[in-house]
Amino acid sequence: MIDVANKRGLRRSGCPVSLSLEQFGDRWSLLVVRDLMVRGYRTFKDFQNSGEGISTNILADRLRKLELAGIITAEVEHSDGRRVNYRLTEKGIDLAPVLLDLLIWAVHHEQTAAPCALIERMARNREQVLAEVRRRWRERDSTPFLPPFEDKKRPATKS
């Protein structure tokens, strides 16, 4: 697929990795996608209380950029018009295999707070995990798939 923006010089290059990083290549954007995908977070406040320490201005900026990129959508809640729920688009949920691979890679190569046995089980049952993540997205099931992992070095924040 040829990117029209690339013809106008708005992209660094036509490299697929470079284009992907322009869309969601900072850590905050990927953590927002993670939280929507596996933790059931939906509101600005949910993301603020995630324990990651993201500032409100950065969070607002990342949510806006992800929405402009077509990765998430903002939906006004019917019962309370002041409340906005964020949701992954189909383009966003298609990142599930990438995030699962990042999770598995990090557990194999870094010291993490994730329970290794859980991640190994997910790695062995990759297709079922991805099917469940997609089912939850399709059915708008916001039940957390994974809990927040507590960092042993840093106390967990309360939500």
MDAnalysis code that builds the backbone (N, CA, C; Angstrom):
import MDAnalysis as mda
import numpy as np

u = mda.Universe.empty(477, n_residues=159, atom_resindex=np.repeat(np.arange(159), 3), trajectory=True)
u.add_TopologyAttr("name", ["N", "CA", "C"] * 159)
u.add_TopologyAttr("resid", np.arange(1, 160))
u.add_TopologyAttr("resname", ["MET", "ILE", "ASP", "VAL", "ALA", "ASN", "LYS", "ARG", "GLY", "LEU", "ARG", "ARG", "SER", "GLY", "CYS", "PRO", "VAL", "SER", "LEU", "SER", "LEU", "GLU", "GLN", "PHE", "GLY", "ASP", "ARG", "TRP", "SER", "LEU", "LEU", "VAL", "VAL", "ARG", "ASP", "LEU", "MET", "VAL", "ARG", "GLY", "TYR", "ARG", "THR", "PHE", "LYS", "ASP", "PHE", "GLN", "ASN", "SER", "GLY", "GLU", "GLY", "ILE", "SER", "THR", "ASN", "ILE", "LEU", "ALA", "ASP", "ARG", "LEU", "ARG", "LYS", "LEU", "GLU", "LEU", "ALA", "GLY", "ILE", "ILE", "THR", "ALA", "GLU", "VAL", "GLU", "HIS", "SER", "ASP", "GLY", "ARG", "ARG", "VAL", "ASN", "TYR", "ARG", "LEU", "THR", "GLU", "LYS", "GLY", "ILE", "ASP", "LEU", "ALA", "PRO", "VAL", "LEU", "LEU", "ASP", "LEU", "LEU", "ILE", "TRP", "ALA", "VAL", "HIS", "HIS", "GLU", "GLN", "THR", "ALA", "ALA", "PRO", "CYS", "ALA", "LEU", "ILE", "GLU", "ARG", "MET", "ALA", "ARG", "ASN", "ARG", "GLU", "GLN", "VAL", "LEU", "ALA", "GLU", "VAL", "ARG", "ARG", "ARG", "TRP", "ARG", "GLU", "ARG", "ASP", "SER", "THR", "PRO", "PHE", "LEU", "PRO", "PRO", "PHE", "GLU", "ASP", "LYS", "LYS", "ARG", "PRO", "ALA", "THR", "LYS", "SER"])
u.atoms.positions = np.array([
    [0.844, -1.178, 0.000],
    [0.000, 0.000, 0.000],
    [0.892, 1.245, 0.000],
    [0.641, 2.159, -0.876],
    [1.407, 3.406, -0.969],
    [0.765, 4.429, -0.050],
    [1.596, 5.074, 0.754],
    [1.123, 6.072, 1.704],
    [1.182, 7.444, 1.042],
    [0.039, 8.098, 0.923],
    [-0.023, 9.421, 0.290],
    [0.817, 10.423, 1.068],
    [0.806, 10.313, 2.414],
    [1.586, 11.244, 3.238],
    [3.070, 11.131, 2.909],
    [3.531, 9.937, 2.570],
    [4.933, 9.746, 2.240],
    [5.312, 10.541, 0.998],
    [4.419, 10.619, 0.016],
    [4.697, 11.378, -1.203],
    [4.880, 12.861, -0.904],
    [4.214, 13.349, 0.130],
    [4.320, 14.770, 0.491],
    [5.500, 15.030, 1.424],
    [6.257, 13.997, 1.762],
    [7.420, 14.170, 2.623],
    [7.099, 14.268, 4.094],
    [5.928, 13.813, 4.519],
    [5.546, 13.894, 5.922],
    [6.067, 12.717, 6.740],
    [6.565, 11.705, 6.093],
    [7.097, 10.527, 6.772],
    [8.611, 10.520, 6.637],
    [9.276, 9.951, 7.655],
    [10.742, 9.842, 7.581],
    [11.157, 8.953, 6.428],
    [10.452, 7.825, 6.282],
    [10.774, 6.893, 5.206],
    [9.558, 6.016, 4.955],
    [9.668, 5.170, 3.967],
    [8.595, 4.231, 3.675],
    [8.795, 2.892, 4.372],
    [9.802, 2.794, 5.223],
    [10.090, 1.554, 5.947],
    [8.915, 1.196, 6.857],
    [8.404, -0.033, 6.796],
    [7.274, -0.421, 7.652],
    [7.547, -0.244, 9.147],
    [8.762, -0.531, 9.600],
    [9.078, -0.356, 11.023],
    [9.038, 1.128, 11.377],
    [9.622, 1.973, 10.542],
    [9.606, 3.409, 10.785],
    [8.178, 3.948, 10.817],
    [7.349, 3.513, 9.867],
    [5.950, 3.964, 9.834],
    [5.199, 3.505, 11.083],
    [5.451, 2.279, 11.521],
    [4.802, 1.776, 12.736],
    [5.222, 2.591, 13.955],
    [6.500, 2.890, 14.050],
    [6.986, 3.667, 15.190],
    [6.429, 5.080, 15.194],
    [6.190, 5.647, 14.021],
    [5.574, 6.973, 13.962],
    [4.156, 6.929, 14.530],
    [3.474, 5.806, 14.379],
    [2.102, 5.670, 14.866],
    [2.046, 5.465, 16.379],
    [2.860, 4.543, 16.900],
    [2.728, 4.186, 18.317],
    [4.061, 3.841, 18.948],
    [5.121, 4.476, 18.526],
    [6.451, 4.085, 18.941],
    [6.965, 4.626, 20.255],
    [6.190, 5.408, 20.964],
    [6.676, 5.843, 22.272],
    [6.081, 4.931, 23.332],
    [6.718, 4.862, 24.483],
    [6.270, 3.900, 25.495],
    [4.869, 4.190, 25.989],
    [4.492, 5.439, 26.096],
    [3.164, 5.747, 26.635],
    [2.060, 5.248, 25.715],
    [2.235, 5.399, 24.429],
    [1.209, 4.936, 23.488],
    [1.026, 3.430, 23.575],
    [2.121, 2.697, 23.633],
    [2.015, 1.241, 23.742],
    [1.391, 0.820, 25.068],
    [1.664, 1.570, 26.139],
    [1.065, 1.227, 27.427],
    [-0.427, 1.519, 27.437],
    [-0.860, 2.554, 26.743],
    [-2.299, 2.830, 26.606],
    [-2.955, 1.688, 25.842],
    [-2.343, 1.260, 24.750],
    [-2.887, 0.142, 23.968],
    [-2.923, -1.118, 24.830],
    [-1.860, -1.383, 25.578],
    [-1.825, -2.533, 26.481],
    [-2.973, -2.490, 27.473],
    [-3.156, -1.325, 28.092],
    [-4.199, -1.208, 29.113],
    [-5.594, -1.383, 28.536],
    [-5.822, -0.890, 27.339],
    [-7.115, -1.100, 26.687],
    [-7.304, -2.573, 26.333],
    [-6.238, -3.213, 25.919],
    [-6.318, -4.574, 25.424],
    [-6.446, -5.613, 26.528],
    [-5.668, -5.480, 27.582],
    [-5.627, -6.574, 28.559],
    [-6.049, -6.200, 29.973],
    [-6.162, -4.925, 30.262],
    [-6.519, -4.539, 31.630],
    [-7.932, -3.989, 31.749],
    [-8.600, -3.803, 30.636],
    [-9.979, -3.341, 30.682],
    [-10.129, -1.862, 30.985],
    [-9.044, -1.110, 30.930],
    [-9.126, 0.323, 31.188],
    [-9.855, 0.993, 30.031],
    [-10.624, 2.036, 30.373],
    [-11.372, 2.709, 29.320],
    [-11.377, 4.220, 29.462],
    [-11.217, 4.743, 30.648],
    [-11.364, 6.179, 30.851],
    [-10.012, 6.847, 31.111],
    [-10.003, 8.149, 30.951],
    [-8.811, 8.944, 31.223],
    [-8.322, 8.649, 32.647],
    [-9.249, 8.612, 33.590],
    [-8.899, 8.362, 34.992],
    [-8.304, 6.967, 35.182],
    [-8.849, 5.969, 34.479],
    [-8.285, 4.613, 34.548],
    [-6.808, 4.636, 34.164],
    [-6.505, 5.317, 33.062],
    [-5.115, 5.371, 32.599],
    [-4.238, 6.130, 33.594],
    [-4.760, 7.220, 34.145],
    [-4.003, 7.996, 35.132],
    [-3.678, 7.172, 36.358],
    [-4.586, 6.304, 36.755],
    [-4.412, 5.494, 37.959],
    [-3.736, 4.152, 37.688],
    [-3.147, 3.991, 36.516],
    [-2.559, 2.702, 36.132],
    [-1.293, 2.366, 36.905],
    [-0.704, 3.341, 37.566],
    [0.530, 3.094, 38.294],
    [1.779, 3.340, 37.468],
    [1.617, 3.744, 36.225],
    [2.772, 3.985, 35.355],
    [3.374, 5.369, 35.567],
    [2.608, 6.283, 36.143],
    [3.126, 7.621, 36.411],
    [3.051, 8.579, 35.242],
    [2.136, 8.381, 34.332],
    [2.005, 9.267, 33.181],
    [1.341, 10.576, 33.603],
    [1.869, 11.680, 33.150],
    [1.292, 12.986, 33.490],
    [0.043, 13.225, 32.642],
    [-0.832, 14.082, 33.120],
    [-2.107, 14.315, 32.433],
    [-1.908, 14.905, 31.040],
    [-0.949, 15.809, 30.870],
    [-0.750, 16.403, 29.548],
    [-0.199, 15.393, 28.547],
    [0.690, 14.516, 28.987],
    [1.227, 13.478, 28.093],
    [0.130, 12.482, 27.749],
    [-0.662, 12.077, 28.746],
    [-1.754, 11.135, 28.501],
    [-2.747, 11.708, 27.495],
    [-3.154, 12.955, 27.688],
    [-4.100, 13.586, 26.762],
    [-3.523, 13.620, 25.346],
    [-2.234, 13.946, 25.245],
    [-1.579, 14.003, 23.940],
    [-1.539, 12.627, 23.276],
    [-1.181, 11.593, 24.030],
    [-1.100, 10.244, 23.452],
    [-2.470, 9.722, 23.044],
    [-3.488, 9.976, 23.855],
    [-4.840, 9.548, 23.490],
    [-5.276, 10.220, 22.195],
    [-4.974, 11.513, 22.074],
    [-5.327, 12.249, 20.854],
    [-4.581, 11.688, 19.647],
    [-3.275, 11.439, 19.790],
    [-2.482, 10.907, 18.681],
    [-2.946, 9.508, 18.272],
    [-3.255, 8.666, 19.251],
    [-3.736, 7.314, 18.940],
    [-5.085, 7.361, 18.235],
    [-5.907, 8.318, 18.632],
    [-7.207, 8.467, 17.972],
    [-7.025, 8.963, 16.532],
    [-6.146, 9.943, 16.349],
    [-5.878, 10.450, 14.996],
    [-5.284, 9.374, 14.088],
    [-4.518, 8.467, 14.674],
    [-3.904, 7.382, 13.907],
    [-4.892, 6.247, 13.630],
    [-6.074, 6.326, 14.207],
    [-7.077, 5.293, 13.978],
    [-6.857, 4.033, 14.799],
    [-6.065, 4.134, 15.869],
    [-5.772, 2.981, 16.721],
    [-6.796, 2.859, 17.846],
    [-7.290, 4.003, 18.328],
    [-8.342, 3.998, 19.336],
    [-9.468, 4.923, 18.884],
    [-10.598, 4.784, 19.544],
    [-11.713, 5.686, 19.315],
    [-12.218, 6.155, 20.673],
    [-12.724, 7.362, 20.716],
    [-13.296, 7.916, 21.938],
    [-14.811, 7.911, 21.777],
    [-15.499, 7.316, 22.731],
    [-16.953, 7.207, 22.671],
    [-17.552, 7.842, 23.913],
    [-18.484, 8.751, 23.731],
    [-19.168, 9.373, 24.862],
    [-20.121, 8.343, 25.446],
    [-20.081, 8.195, 26.766],
    [-20.949, 7.220, 27.428],
    [-22.392, 7.702, 27.380],
    [-23.293, 6.806, 26.994],
    [-24.707, 7.162, 26.837],
    [-25.338, 7.596, 28.153],
    [-24.999, 6.927, 29.263],
    [-25.626, 7.231, 30.549],
    [-25.077, 8.502, 31.199],
    [-23.892, 8.933, 30.793],
    [-23.267, 10.133, 31.353],
    [-22.478, 10.813, 30.243],
    [-23.064, 11.812, 29.630],
    [-22.461, 12.502, 28.491],
    [-21.135, 13.177, 28.783],
    [-20.758, 13.294, 30.059],
    [-19.471, 13.895, 30.421],
    [-18.348, 12.875, 30.410],
    [-18.699, 11.605, 30.393],
    [-17.694, 10.541, 30.490],
    [-17.357, 10.012, 29.094],
    [-16.061, 9.900, 28.826],
    [-15.578, 9.374, 27.543],
    [-14.900, 8.041, 27.812],
    [-15.277, 7.044, 27.038],
    [-14.636, 5.732, 27.095],
    [-13.803, 5.566, 25.838],
    [-12.586, 5.102, 26.033],
    [-11.701, 4.839, 24.906],
    [-11.778, 3.355, 24.579],
    [-11.643, 3.057, 23.297],
    [-11.752, 1.675, 22.828],
    [-10.812, 1.494, 21.658],
    [-10.209, 0.315, 21.575],
    [-9.372, 0.015, 20.420],
    [-10.237, -0.142, 19.180],
    [-9.720, 0.303, 18.069],
    [-10.370, 0.062, 16.779],
    [-9.878, -1.311, 16.295],
    [-10.354, -1.728, 15.156],
    [-9.849, -2.988, 14.589],
    [-8.350, -2.873, 14.308],
    [-7.931, -1.712, 13.856],
    [-6.498, -1.462, 13.631],
    [-5.734, -1.614, 14.948],
    [-6.312, -1.142, 16.036],
    [-5.668, -1.240, 17.339],
    [-5.615, -2.657, 17.877],
    [-6.714, -3.397, 17.758],
    [-6.733, -4.770, 18.283],
    [-5.801, -5.668, 17.476],
    [-5.513, -5.286, 16.245],
    [-4.567, -6.055, 15.443],
    [-3.142, -5.990, 16.007],
    [-2.912, -5.146, 16.996],
    [-1.611, -5.087, 17.673],
    [-1.463, -6.174, 18.735],
    [-2.508, -6.946, 19.010],
    [-2.457, -7.978, 20.057],
    [-1.280, -8.945, 19.887],
    [-1.031, -9.490, 18.699],
    [0.112, -10.402, 18.573],
    [1.447, -9.726, 18.872],
    [1.571, -8.470, 18.490],
    [2.811, -7.725, 18.734],
    [3.022, -7.542, 20.233],
    [1.978, -7.127, 20.942],
    [2.105, -6.921, 22.389],
    [2.363, -8.228, 23.123],
    [1.713, -9.308, 22.696],
    [1.967, -10.610, 23.316],
    [3.422, -11.014, 23.104],
    [3.934, -10.815, 21.892],
    [5.332, -11.145, 21.624],
    [6.291, -10.283, 22.454],
    [5.975, -9.005, 22.640],
    [6.807, -8.143, 23.488],
    [6.802, -8.626, 24.943],
    [5.643, -9.031, 25.424],
    [5.509, -9.544, 26.784],
    [6.355, -10.802, 26.964],
    [6.228, -11.733, 26.040],
    [6.980, -12.989, 26.108],
    [8.483, -12.724, 25.977],
    [8.862, -11.859, 25.043],
    [10.274, -11.532, 24.853],
    [10.880, -10.953, 26.140],
    [10.168, -10.007, 26.758],
    [10.693, -9.353, 27.960],
    [10.875, -10.343, 29.108],
    [9.939, -11.275, 29.260],
    [10.063, -12.266, 30.336],
    [11.252, -13.193, 30.091],
    [11.542, -13.483, 28.827],
    [12.683, -14.355, 28.506],
    [14.023, -13.652, 28.628],
    [14.049, -12.333, 28.449],
    [15.331, -11.639, 28.356],
    [15.571, -10.552, 29.399],
    [14.571, -10.220, 30.179],
    [14.712, -9.161, 31.177],
    [14.147, -9.643, 32.510],
    [14.511, -8.960, 33.560],
    [13.919, -9.248, 34.863],
    [12.653, -8.409, 34.962],
    [11.499, -9.063, 35.051],
    [10.224, -8.353, 35.080],
    [9.458, -8.718, 36.335],
    [8.356, -8.019, 36.561],
    [7.475, -8.314, 37.681],
    [6.365, -9.287, 37.274],
    [6.358, -9.694, 36.014],
    [5.331, -10.617, 35.519],
    [5.625, -12.032, 36.014],
    [4.586, -12.737, 36.435],
    [4.792, -14.143, 36.848],
    [5.227, -14.989, 35.652],
    [6.432, -15.528, 35.707],
    [6.998, -16.271, 34.573],
    [6.120, -17.446, 34.166],
    [5.551, -18.166, 35.127],
    [4.726, -19.332, 34.800],
    [3.508, -18.910, 33.977],
    [2.899, -17.793, 34.338],
    [1.744, -17.289, 33.594],
    [2.132, -16.948, 32.164],
    [3.234, -16.269, 31.995],
    [3.666, -15.857, 30.663],
    [4.075, -17.076, 29.825],
    [4.723, -18.037, 30.437],
    [5.081, -19.265, 29.715],
    [3.824, -19.996, 29.247],
    [2.808, -20.029, 30.082],
    [1.535, -20.655, 29.708],
    [0.902, -19.893, 28.541],
    [0.976, -18.572, 28.589],
    [0.458, -17.758, 27.485],
    [1.244, -18.033, 26.201],
    [2.554, -18.172, 26.310],
    [3.390, -18.445, 25.139],
    [3.031, -19.794, 24.517],
    [2.786, -20.788, 25.362],
    [2.420, -22.121, 24.852],
    [1.028, -22.129, 24.212],
    [0.159, -21.245, 24.678],
    [-1.232, -21.201, 24.206],
    [-1.509, -19.897, 23.463],
    [-0.543, -19.478, 22.690],
    [-0.585, -18.172, 22.022],
    [-1.878, -17.929, 21.251],
    [-2.293, -18.874, 20.434],
    [-3.485, -18.682, 19.603],
    [-4.751, -18.540, 20.448],
    [-4.856, -19.308, 21.537],
    [-6.025, -19.196, 22.413],
    [-6.035, -17.848, 23.136],
    [-4.871, -17.390, 23.549],
    [-4.766, -16.093, 24.215],
    [-5.214, -14.986, 23.263],
    [-4.717, -15.025, 22.044],
    [-5.082, -14.003, 21.069],
    [-6.566, -14.069, 20.719],
    [-7.115, -15.264, 20.636],
    [-8.548, -15.421, 20.362],
    [-9.375, -14.838, 21.506],
    [-8.940, -15.043, 22.733],
    [-9.670, -14.511, 23.885],
    [-9.581, -12.986, 23.938],
    [-8.417, -12.432, 23.657],
    [-8.266, -10.971, 23.623],
    [-9.197, -10.384, 22.569],
    [-9.231, -10.996, 21.397],
    [-10.104, -10.509, 20.322],
    [-11.584, -10.681, 20.684],
    [-11.941, -11.792, 21.336],
    [-13.334, -12.002, 21.748],
    [-13.772, -10.912, 22.721],
    [-12.917, -10.632, 23.694],
    [-13.245, -9.592, 24.672],
    [-13.429, -8.244, 23.990],
    [-12.586, -7.951, 23.013],
    [-12.709, -6.693, 22.277],
    [-14.018, -6.657, 21.495],
    [-14.296, -7.728, 20.773],
    [-15.500, -7.795, 19.940],
    [-16.771, -7.662, 20.784],
    [-16.786, -8.317, 21.939],
    [-17.964, -8.309, 22.814],
    [-17.956, -7.146, 23.806],
    [-16.959, -6.269, 23.699],
    [-16.831, -5.118, 24.604],
    [-16.774, -5.553, 26.071],
    [-16.103, -6.665, 26.299],
    [-15.922, -7.214, 27.641],
    [-14.688, -6.557, 28.245],
    [-14.881, -5.714, 29.242],
    [-13.748, -4.986, 29.824],
    [-13.178, -5.689, 31.055],
    [-13.524, -6.953, 31.249],
    [-12.928, -7.718, 32.336],
    [-11.423, -7.809, 32.089],
    [-10.612, -7.461, 33.084],
    [-9.161, -7.520, 32.871],
    [-8.696, -8.916, 32.490],
    [-7.854, -8.982, 31.478],
    [-7.260, -10.242, 31.035],
    [-6.017, -10.534, 31.868],
    [-5.269, -9.492, 32.163],
    [-4.077, -9.592, 33.007],
    [-4.150, -8.522, 34.086],
    [-3.745, -8.854, 35.303],
    [-3.692, -7.828, 36.349],
    [-2.446, -6.967, 36.178],
    [-2.425, -5.805, 36.821],
    [-1.177, -5.032, 36.817],
    [-0.100, -5.845, 37.537],
    [1.112, -5.806, 37.048],
    [2.214, -6.509, 37.691],
    [2.861, -5.567, 38.684],
    [3.030, -6.033, 39.897],
    [3.637, -5.192, 40.931],
    [5.146, -5.294, 40.842],
    [5.774, -4.145, 40.780],
    [7.225, -4.072, 40.750],
    [7.721, -4.329, 42.163],
    [8.590, -5.292, 42.305],
    [9.123, -5.649, 43.634],
    [9.947, -4.523, 44.239],
    [10.523, -3.675, 43.394],
    [11.367, -2.588, 43.882],
    [10.545, -1.354, 44.266],
    [9.367, -1.226, 43.695],
    [8.566, -0.025, 43.896],
    [7.204, -0.458, 44.420],
    [6.693, 0.171, 45.483],
    [5.370, -0.217, 45.977],
    [4.291, 0.072, 44.958],
    [3.293, -0.804, 44.922],
    [2.177, -0.616, 43.980],
    [1.361, 0.586, 44.396],
    [0.842, 1.306, 43.400],
    [-0.036, 2.434, 43.686],
    [-1.454, 1.936, 43.790],
    [-2.237, 2.603, 44.584],
    [-3.630, 2.196, 44.751],
    [-4.491, 2.915, 43.748],
    [-5.438, 2.167, 43.169],
    [-6.345, 2.756, 42.187],
    [-7.641, 3.131, 42.843],
])
